[in-house]
Amino acid sequence: MNIFDLEAWRTTNISRTYHYWLEENLKSDLSLWQLGTLPPGLIAFHGHVHIIDPFWHMLGLGYQDNTSIADAETAGVIHFNGRAKPWLDIAFPQLRKLWTKYVNFSDKFIKSCHIRAS
């Protein structure tokens, strides 16, 4: 979960740092890392972040099966980081409803994706 102060972003020139490390990785034939864009983001934002209260942003719903539904329902944002995404068969059944209540299963695109409602 990220919330950006765009004025601070511009004054610290984070974009330049981010693009520099992307280019360095490309020049090295992706030998610096193979994890996409997360590593240069971690480098660029190092020292420029503040922690968000975990009760406002609940993460771990894709790997923690012991999450309380009551706690998740009081969070401002829930984050299904981890492998057990709620639309996959490996999702934790008790957590799937946190996601499916927002899905329009009558939508043509959603129907073609074969997403599970339960």
Secondary structure, 3 states (H helix, E strand, C coil): CCCCCHHHHHHHCHHHHHHHHHHHHHHCCCCCCCCCCHHHHHHHHCCCCCCCCCCCEEECCCCCCCCCHHHHHHCCEEECCCCCCCCCCCCCHHHHHHHHCCCCCCCHHHHHHCCCCC
